[in-house]
Amino acid sequence: MGLARGGSLENAVVLDHALVLNPGGLRFPDEFVRHKILDALGDFKLAGIAMQGHFRLHRAGHDLHSQLLTEIFRNPDNYEVIDSAQVTELASVARPSMASVRYAY
């Protein structure tokens, strides 16, 4: 499908069914989990606003992350935008001008 152009054994994990073809194997025993977590965090960051919440994802991917964010932001009753000064948990990482979203689904 041409989706892995430029991909190689040096910059990607290559599988043949369940067998890892990379000569050194995986860099970490939980490399696939780390990748999925980073995918989710990156997709949520694309919302353009810091989010405070708890997400439990199962067999998720970019499309499901997008659907989740679309559903959350579809209705203002689903979330609350608050000034970061109100969020003591984020005080150490949030910038004063940044807002956060609290959401329970």
ZIGICOR-V245135 format. One record per pair of residues at least 12 apart in sequence whose C-alpha atoms are under 8 Angstrom apart, sorted by the first residue. I is the first residue (numbers start at 1). GAP is how many residues later the second one is. Records with the same first field share a line. If there is no record, write none. Layout:
I = GAP  GAP
This chain:
9 = 12  13
13 = 13
36 = 25
39 = 22  23
40 = 21  22  25
43 = 19  22  23
44 = 21  25
47 = 22
49 = 49  50  51  52
50 = 48  49  50  51
51 = 49  50  51  52
52 = 48  49  50  51
53 = 48  49  50  51
54 = 50
72 = 31
78 = 25  26  27
79 = 22  23  24  25
80 = 21  22  23
81 = 18  19  20  21
82 = 17  18  19  20
83 = 13  14  15  16  17
84 = 12  13  14  15  16
